[in-house]
Each structure stands twice: as C-alpha cells, then as structure tokens.
C-alpha cells in the first residue's frame, strides 16, 4: 500500500482560518469605546454607555462609565462611577473610589451604615431563612417552588 504523506494545507485555507478567528473577536472589540492621547478625560456629568478602553499618559474619570473600564496609563484617577469591572494598569493610581471599584460593597455600606453591620445583617437573614425552611419541613410542607 502506498502511504504518501498528505499534502500540506494550502495558504488559502490557513488565511481563511485566520480571518475567521479575527472576525470572531471583532464583535467584542467593537462594543467598547476607545480613547487615547496624552490626557484622556471622562468629565463630571459625562456618561459612557458602553465599555471604555483608555490609553494615555494621564487618565481621569470623573463621570460615569456604564460598563467595564480598562485604563492603561502613567497616572490614573477614578472618582466617578463605573458599573462594570475596573482594570487599571498604571504607574500611579491616585484614587479609586469605593463606589467605582466595589459597587456592591458601597451599596451594603450605604444600606446598613457599615460593612460589618451589613455582614451581620446578611448572616442573620441567612439564619432566619434556614430556620424557616426547617420549620416548613417539620410541618410537612414542601419548601420548593411549584412548577409553572
């Protein structure tokens, strides 16, 4: 039996595969606003309703970013609100406010007057829910939600 090696894939197939990989990545990149320059500023009162990628010597965010913030710069200052994740790559990070960096923690602190009080309230709520489930089971009630 003649077992000759398979011919190498053509350049056209390799190019097509590379193009498919690039096109698969493009929609995620297109959904982000990109700003670059010596100084990149999101002014107070300005709102960006998508992810923001900022590249610059100095990056300042005083406004709102409704999405993720990726900041690449020498100096980064974030005092505004960021509803998504914050990724900062900088020589100096001057300030990351609690609401912009950890929005859930800020909400817990505002609701309960402190993080320790919030954690205690969460533990009490979980304990009460567990007792309620145990009481239902003791009464013979089904503690699962009925199927729709």
mmCIF file of the C-alpha atoms, coordinates in Angstrom:
data_MODEL
# 
_entry.id   MODEL 
# 
loop_
_atom_site.group_PDB 
_atom_site.id 
_atom_site.type_symbol 
_atom_site.label_atom_id 
_atom_site.label_alt_id 
_atom_site.label_comp_id 
_atom_site.label_asym_id 
_atom_site.label_entity_id 
_atom_site.label_seq_id 
_atom_site.pdbx_PDB_ins_code 
_atom_site.Cartn_x 
_atom_site.Cartn_y 
_atom_site.Cartn_z 
_atom_site.occupancy 
_atom_site.B_iso_or_equiv 
_atom_site.pdbx_formal_charge 
_atom_site.auth_seq_id 
_atom_site.auth_comp_id 
_atom_site.auth_asym_id 
_atom_site.auth_atom_id 
_atom_site.pdbx_PDB_model_num 
ATOM 1   C CA . UNK A 1 1   ? 0.000   0.000  0.000  1.00 0.00 ? 1   UNK A CA 1 
ATOM 2   C CA . UNK A 1 2   ? 1.268   3.419  -0.940 1.00 0.00 ? 2   UNK A CA 1 
ATOM 3   C CA . UNK A 1 3   ? 1.257   5.689  2.126  1.00 0.00 ? 3   UNK A CA 1 
ATOM 4   C CA . UNK A 1 4   ? 2.333   9.019  0.778  1.00 0.00 ? 4   UNK A CA 1 
ATOM 5   C CA . UNK A 1 5   ? 2.098   11.928 3.202  1.00 0.00 ? 5   UNK A CA 1 
ATOM 6   C CA . UNK A 1 6   ? -0.858  14.253 2.946  1.00 0.00 ? 6   UNK A CA 1 
ATOM 7   C CA . UNK A 1 7   ? -0.194  17.457 1.054  1.00 0.00 ? 7   UNK A CA 1 
ATOM 8   C CA . UNK A 1 8   ? 0.417   20.499 3.268  1.00 0.00 ? 8   UNK A CA 1 
ATOM 9   C CA . UNK A 1 9   ? -2.638  22.734 3.793  1.00 0.00 ? 9   UNK A CA 1 
ATOM 10  C CA . UNK A 1 10  ? -2.846  25.460 1.263  1.00 0.00 ? 10  UNK A CA 1 
ATOM 11  C CA . UNK A 1 11  ? -2.203  29.069 2.193  1.00 0.00 ? 11  UNK A CA 1 
ATOM 12  C CA . UNK A 1 12  ? -5.787  29.865 1.282  1.00 0.00 ? 12  UNK A CA 1 
ATOM 13  C CA . UNK A 1 13  ? -7.165  27.576 3.997  1.00 0.00 ? 13  UNK A CA 1 
ATOM 14  C CA . UNK A 1 14  ? -4.746  28.966 6.578  1.00 0.00 ? 14  UNK A CA 1 
ATOM 15  C CA . UNK A 1 15  ? -5.702  32.524 5.609  1.00 0.00 ? 15  UNK A CA 1 
ATOM 16  C CA . UNK A 1 16  ? -9.395  31.677 5.834  1.00 0.00 ? 16  UNK A CA 1 
ATOM 17  C CA . UNK A 1 17  ? -8.963  30.202 9.319  1.00 0.00 ? 17  UNK A CA 1 
ATOM 18  C CA . UNK A 1 18  ? -7.012  33.244 10.466 1.00 0.00 ? 18  UNK A CA 1 
ATOM 19  C CA . UNK A 1 19  ? -9.740  35.533 9.091  1.00 0.00 ? 19  UNK A CA 1 
ATOM 20  C CA . UNK A 1 20  ? -12.437 33.561 10.939 1.00 0.00 ? 20  UNK A CA 1 
ATOM 21  C CA . UNK A 1 21  ? -10.536 33.892 14.211 1.00 0.00 ? 21  UNK A CA 1 
ATOM 22  C CA . UNK A 1 22  ? -10.156 37.647 13.730 1.00 0.00 ? 22  UNK A CA 1 
ATOM 23  C CA . UNK A 1 23  ? -13.833 38.087 12.843 1.00 0.00 ? 23  UNK A CA 1 
ATOM 24  C CA . UNK A 1 24  ? -14.874 36.078 15.891 1.00 0.00 ? 24  UNK A CA 1 
ATOM 25  C CA . UNK A 1 25  ? -13.018 38.554 18.118 1.00 0.00 ? 25  UNK A CA 1 
ATOM 26  C CA . UNK A 1 26  ? -14.141 41.771 16.383 1.00 0.00 ? 26  UNK A CA 1 
ATOM 27  C CA . UNK A 1 27  ? -17.725 41.990 17.780 1.00 0.00 ? 27  UNK A CA 1 
ATOM 28  C CA . UNK A 1 28  ? -16.389 42.081 21.362 1.00 0.00 ? 28  UNK A CA 1 
ATOM 29  C CA . UNK A 1 29  ? -13.881 44.767 20.466 1.00 0.00 ? 29  UNK A CA 1 
ATOM 30  C CA . UNK A 1 30  ? -16.445 46.832 18.550 1.00 0.00 ? 30  UNK A CA 1 
ATOM 31  C CA . UNK A 1 31  ? -18.664 47.060 21.658 1.00 0.00 ? 31  UNK A CA 1 
ATOM 32  C CA . UNK A 1 32  ? -16.084 49.169 23.509 1.00 0.00 ? 32  UNK A CA 1 
ATOM 33  C CA . UNK A 1 33  ? -15.299 52.850 23.143 1.00 0.00 ? 33  UNK A CA 1 
ATOM 34  C CA . UNK A 1 34  ? -11.588 53.511 22.855 1.00 0.00 ? 34  UNK A CA 1 
ATOM 35  C CA . UNK A 1 35  ? -9.932  56.813 23.776 1.00 0.00 ? 35  UNK A CA 1 
ATOM 36  C CA . UNK A 1 36  ? -6.271  57.657 23.611 1.00 0.00 ? 36  UNK A CA 1 
ATOM 37  C CA . UNK A 1 37  ? -3.984  60.647 23.897 1.00 0.00 ? 37  UNK A CA 1 
ATOM 38  C CA . UNK A 1 38  ? -1.712  62.476 26.288 1.00 0.00 ? 38  UNK A CA 1 
ATOM 39  C CA . UNK A 1 39  ? -4.597  63.036 28.701 1.00 0.00 ? 39  UNK A CA 1 
ATOM 40  C CA . UNK A 1 40  ? -7.878  61.116 28.497 1.00 0.00 ? 40  UNK A CA 1 
ATOM 41  C CA . UNK A 1 41  ? -10.761 62.620 30.484 1.00 0.00 ? 41  UNK A CA 1 
ATOM 42  C CA . UNK A 1 42  ? -14.301 61.479 31.209 1.00 0.00 ? 42  UNK A CA 1 
ATOM 43  C CA . UNK A 1 43  ? -15.678 64.740 32.586 1.00 0.00 ? 43  UNK A CA 1 
ATOM 44  C CA . UNK A 1 44  ? -18.048 65.080 35.518 1.00 0.00 ? 44  UNK A CA 1 
ATOM 45  C CA . UNK A 1 45  ? -21.590 64.731 34.179 1.00 0.00 ? 45  UNK A CA 1 
ATOM 46  C CA . UNK A 1 46  ? -20.428 62.774 31.104 1.00 0.00 ? 46  UNK A CA 1 
ATOM 47  C CA . UNK A 1 47  ? -21.834 59.258 30.708 1.00 0.00 ? 47  UNK A CA 1 
ATOM 48  C CA . UNK A 1 48  ? -20.409 56.495 28.533 1.00 0.00 ? 48  UNK A CA 1 
ATOM 49  C CA . UNK A 1 49  ? -22.975 53.746 27.931 1.00 0.00 ? 49  UNK A CA 1 
ATOM 50  C CA . UNK A 1 50  ? -20.534 51.017 26.914 1.00 0.00 ? 50  UNK A CA 1 
ATOM 51  C CA . UNK A 1 51  ? -17.168 49.594 27.927 1.00 0.00 ? 51  UNK A CA 1 
ATOM 52  C CA . UNK A 1 52  ? -14.299 52.093 27.858 1.00 0.00 ? 52  UNK A CA 1 
ATOM 53  C CA . UNK A 1 53  ? -10.701 51.381 26.952 1.00 0.00 ? 53  UNK A CA 1 
ATOM 54  C CA . UNK A 1 54  ? -8.478  54.367 27.731 1.00 0.00 ? 54  UNK A CA 1 
ATOM 55  C CA . UNK A 1 55  ? -4.814  54.657 26.717 1.00 0.00 ? 55  UNK A CA 1 
ATOM 56  C CA . UNK A 1 56  ? -2.778  57.707 27.697 1.00 0.00 ? 56  UNK A CA 1 
ATOM 57  C CA . UNK A 1 57  ? -0.178  59.362 29.862 1.00 0.00 ? 57  UNK A CA 1 
ATOM 58  C CA . UNK A 1 58  ? -2.877  60.535 32.268 1.00 0.00 ? 58  UNK A CA 1 
ATOM 59  C CA . UNK A 1 59  ? -6.388  59.090 32.545 1.00 0.00 ? 59  UNK A CA 1 
ATOM 60  C CA . UNK A 1 60  ? -9.051  60.873 34.596 1.00 0.00 ? 60  UNK A CA 1 
ATOM 61  C CA . UNK A 1 61  ? -12.587 59.512 35.114 1.00 0.00 ? 61  UNK A CA 1 
ATOM 62  C CA . UNK A 1 62  ? -14.903 61.908 36.956 1.00 0.00 ? 62  UNK A CA 1 
ATOM 63  C CA . UNK A 1 63  ? -18.053 60.896 35.042 1.00 0.00 ? 63  UNK A CA 1 
ATOM 64  C CA . UNK A 1 64  ? -19.939 57.614 34.671 1.00 0.00 ? 64  UNK A CA 1 
ATOM 65  C CA . UNK A 1 65  ? -18.998 54.522 32.682 1.00 0.00 ? 65  UNK A CA 1 
ATOM 66  C CA . UNK A 1 66  ? -21.922 52.114 32.283 1.00 0.00 ? 66  UNK A CA 1 
ATOM 67  C CA . UNK A 1 67  ? -19.768 49.119 31.520 1.00 0.00 ? 67  UNK A CA 1 
ATOM 68  C CA . UNK A 1 68  ? -16.205 47.956 32.146 1.00 0.00 ? 68  UNK A CA 1 
ATOM 69  C CA . UNK A 1 69  ? -13.255 50.341 32.394 1.00 0.00 ? 69  UNK A CA 1 
ATOM 70  C CA . UNK A 1 70  ? -9.799  49.312 31.188 1.00 0.00 ? 70  UNK A CA 1 
ATOM 71  C CA . UNK A 1 71  ? -7.272  52.091 31.807 1.00 0.00 ? 71  UNK A CA 1 
ATOM 72  C CA . UNK A 1 72  ? -3.675  51.909 30.589 1.00 0.00 ? 72  UNK A CA 1 
ATOM 73  C CA . UNK A 1 73  ? -1.598  54.934 31.541 1.00 0.00 ? 73  UNK A CA 1 
ATOM 74  C CA . UNK A 1 74  ? 1.132   56.503 33.609 1.00 0.00 ? 74  UNK A CA 1 
ATOM 75  C CA . UNK A 1 75  ? -1.292  58.150 36.047 1.00 0.00 ? 75  UNK A CA 1 
ATOM 76  C CA . UNK A 1 76  ? -4.896  57.071 36.584 1.00 0.00 ? 76  UNK A CA 1 
ATOM 77  C CA . UNK A 1 77  ? -7.515  58.856 38.691 1.00 0.00 ? 77  UNK A CA 1 
ATOM 78  C CA . UNK A 1 78  ? -11.012 57.365 39.003 1.00 0.00 ? 78  UNK A CA 1 
ATOM 79  C CA . UNK A 1 79  ? -13.523 59.245 41.160 1.00 0.00 ? 79  UNK A CA 1 
ATOM 80  C CA . UNK A 1 80  ? -16.653 58.678 39.071 1.00 0.00 ? 80  UNK A CA 1 
ATOM 81  C CA . UNK A 1 81  ? -18.934 55.662 38.870 1.00 0.00 ? 81  UNK A CA 1 
ATOM 82  C CA . UNK A 1 82  ? -18.147 52.500 36.909 1.00 0.00 ? 82  UNK A CA 1 
ATOM 83  C CA . UNK A 1 83  ? -20.953 49.922 36.794 1.00 0.00 ? 83  UNK A CA 1 
ATOM 84  C CA . UNK A 1 84  ? -18.768 47.097 35.452 1.00 0.00 ? 84  UNK A CA 1 
ATOM 85  C CA . UNK A 1 85  ? -15.292 45.816 36.224 1.00 0.00 ? 85  UNK A CA 1 
ATOM 86  C CA . UNK A 1 86  ? -12.342 48.183 36.636 1.00 0.00 ? 86  UNK A CA 1 
ATOM 87  C CA . UNK A 1 87  ? -8.930  47.123 35.310 1.00 0.00 ? 87  UNK A CA 1 
ATOM 88  C CA . UNK A 1 88  ? -6.156  49.665 35.810 1.00 0.00 ? 88  UNK A CA 1 
ATOM 89  C CA . UNK A 1 89  ? -2.626  49.282 34.510 1.00 0.00 ? 89  UNK A CA 1 
ATOM 90  C CA . UNK A 1 90  ? -0.672  52.330 35.634 1.00 0.00 ? 90  UNK A CA 1 
ATOM 91  C CA . UNK A 1 91  ? 2.455   53.637 37.263 1.00 0.00 ? 91  UNK A CA 1 
ATOM 92  C CA . UNK A 1 92  ? 0.370   55.643 39.738 1.00 0.00 ? 92  UNK A CA 1 
ATOM 93  C CA . UNK A 1 93  ? -3.222  55.041 40.733 1.00 0.00 ? 93  UNK A CA 1 
ATOM 94  C CA . UNK A 1 94  ? -4.213  58.142 42.679 1.00 0.00 ? 94  UNK A CA 1 
ATOM 95  C CA . UNK A 1 95  ? -7.698  57.270 43.783 1.00 0.00 ? 95  UNK A CA 1 
ATOM 96  C CA . UNK A 1 96  ? -10.218 54.544 43.155 1.00 0.00 ? 96  UNK A CA 1 
ATOM 97  C CA . UNK A 1 97  ? -13.442 55.421 44.904 1.00 0.00 ? 97  UNK A CA 1 
ATOM 98  C CA . UNK A 1 98  ? -15.360 52.690 46.697 1.00 0.00 ? 98  UNK A CA 1 
ATOM 99  C CA . UNK A 1 99  ? -18.482 53.083 44.501 1.00 0.00 ? 99  UNK A CA 1 
ATOM 100 C CA . UNK A 1 100 ? -16.482 52.851 41.290 1.00 0.00 ? 100 UNK A CA 1 
ATOM 101 C CA . UNK A 1 101 ? -14.281 49.963 42.419 1.00 0.00 ? 101 UNK A CA 1 
ATOM 102 C CA . UNK A 1 102 ? -16.651 47.912 44.573 1.00 0.00 ? 102 UNK A CA 1 
ATOM 103 C CA . UNK A 1 103 ? -20.262 48.932 43.895 1.00 0.00 ? 103 UNK A CA 1 
ATOM 104 C CA . UNK A 1 104 ? -21.793 46.051 45.897 1.00 0.00 ? 104 UNK A CA 1 
ATOM 105 C CA . UNK A 1 105 ? -19.753 46.948 48.961 1.00 0.00 ? 105 UNK A CA 1 
ATOM 106 C CA . UNK A 1 106 ? -20.725 50.598 48.626 1.00 0.00 ? 106 UNK A CA 1 
ATOM 107 C CA . UNK A 1 107 ? -24.416 49.646 48.442 1.00 0.00 ? 107 UNK A CA 1 
ATOM 108 C CA . UNK A 1 108 ? -24.099 47.400 51.510 1.00 0.00 ? 108 UNK A CA 1 
ATOM 109 C CA . UNK A 1 109 ? -22.339 50.178 53.430 1.00 0.00 ? 109 UNK A CA 1 
ATOM 110 C CA . UNK A 1 110 ? -24.982 52.743 52.473 1.00 0.00 ? 110 UNK A CA 1 
ATOM 111 C CA . UNK A 1 111 ? -27.888 50.423 53.357 1.00 0.00 ? 111 UNK A CA 1 
ATOM 112 C CA . UNK A 1 112 ? -26.583 49.219 56.723 1.00 0.00 ? 112 UNK A CA 1 
ATOM 113 C CA . UNK A 1 113 ? -24.277 52.032 57.862 1.00 0.00 ? 113 UNK A CA 1 
ATOM 114 C CA . UNK A 1 114 ? -21.100 49.973 57.600 1.00 0.00 ? 114 UNK A CA 1 
ATOM 115 C CA . UNK A 1 115 ? -19.678 46.777 56.140 1.00 0.00 ? 115 UNK A CA 1 
ATOM 116 C CA . UNK A 1 116 ? -19.533 44.909 59.462 1.00 0.00 ? 116 UNK A CA 1 
ATOM 117 C CA . UNK A 1 117 ? -23.196 45.733 60.133 1.00 0.00 ? 117 UNK A CA 1 
ATOM 118 C CA . UNK A 1 118 ? -24.059 44.597 56.587 1.00 0.00 ? 118 UNK A CA 1 
ATOM 119 C CA . UNK A 1 119 ? -22.292 41.263 57.062 1.00 0.00 ? 119 UNK A CA 1 
ATOM 120 C CA . UNK A 1 120 ? -24.055 40.709 60.407 1.00 0.00 ? 120 UNK A CA 1 
ATOM 121 C CA . UNK A 1 121 ? -27.419 41.507 58.763 1.00 0.00 ? 121 UNK A CA 1 
ATOM 122 C CA . UNK A 1 122 ? -26.658 39.030 55.950 1.00 0.00 ? 122 UNK A CA 1 
ATOM 123 C CA . UNK A 1 123 ? -25.765 36.303 58.446 1.00 0.00 ? 123 UNK A CA 1 
ATOM 124 C CA . UNK A 1 124 ? -28.989 36.935 60.397 1.00 0.00 ? 124 UNK A CA 1 
ATOM 125 C CA . UNK A 1 125 ? -31.053 36.835 57.192 1.00 0.00 ? 125 UNK A CA 1 
ATOM 126 C CA . UNK A 1 126 ? -29.485 33.530 56.122 1.00 0.00 ? 126 UNK A CA 1 
ATOM 127 C CA . UNK A 1 127 ? -30.026 32.058 59.578 1.00 0.00 ? 127 UNK A CA 1 
ATOM 128 C CA . UNK A 1 128 ? -33.696 33.144 59.558 1.00 0.00 ? 128 UNK A CA 1 
ATOM 129 C CA . UNK A 1 129 ? -34.204 31.682 56.069 1.00 0.00 ? 129 UNK A CA 1 
ATOM 130 C CA . UNK A 1 130 ? -32.653 28.395 57.170 1.00 0.00 ? 130 UNK A CA 1 
ATOM 131 C CA . UNK A 1 131 ? -34.937 28.252 60.227 1.00 0.00 ? 131 UNK A CA 1 
ATOM 132 C CA . UNK A 1 132 ? -37.967 28.953 58.016 1.00 0.00 ? 132 UNK A CA 1 
ATOM 133 C CA . UNK A 1 133 ? -37.059 26.068 55.699 1.00 0.00 ? 133 UNK A CA 1 
ATOM 134 C CA . UNK A 1 134 ? -36.570 23.734 58.680 1.00 0.00 ? 134 UNK A CA 1 
ATOM 135 C CA . UNK A 1 135 ? -39.958 24.812 60.122 1.00 0.00 ? 135 UNK A CA 1 
ATOM 136 C CA . UNK A 1 136 ? -41.696 24.140 56.785 1.00 0.00 ? 136 UNK A CA 1 
ATOM 137 C CA . UNK A 1 137 ? -40.118 20.697 56.584 1.00 0.00 ? 137 UNK A CA 1 
ATOM 138 C CA . UNK A 1 138 ? -41.174 19.942 60.174 1.00 0.00 ? 138 UNK A CA 1 
ATOM 139 C CA . UNK A 1 139 ? -44.775 20.873 59.275 1.00 0.00 ? 139 UNK A CA 1 
ATOM 140 C CA . UNK A 1 140 ? -44.552 18.622 56.227 1.00 0.00 ? 140 UNK A CA 1 
ATOM 141 C CA . UNK A 1 141 ? -44.769 21.473 53.740 1.00 0.00 ? 141 UNK A CA 1 
ATOM 142 C CA . UNK A 1 142 ? -42.861 21.356 50.502 1.00 0.00 ? 142 UNK A CA 1 
ATOM 143 C CA . UNK A 1 143 ? -40.233 24.106 50.615 1.00 0.00 ? 143 UNK A CA 1 
ATOM 144 C CA . UNK A 1 144 ? -39.657 24.085 46.862 1.00 0.00 ? 144 UNK A CA 1 
ATOM 145 C CA . UNK A 1 145 ? -41.315 26.480 44.452 1.00 0.00 ? 145 UNK A CA 1 
ATOM 146 C CA . UNK A 1 146 ? -44.201 24.950 42.459 1.00 0.00 ? 146 UNK A CA 1 
ATOM 147 C CA . UNK A 1 147 ? -43.520 24.307 38.789 1.00 0.00 ? 147 UNK A CA 1 
ATOM 148 C CA . UNK A 1 148 ? -45.141 26.892 36.499 1.00 0.00 ? 148 UNK A CA 1 
# 
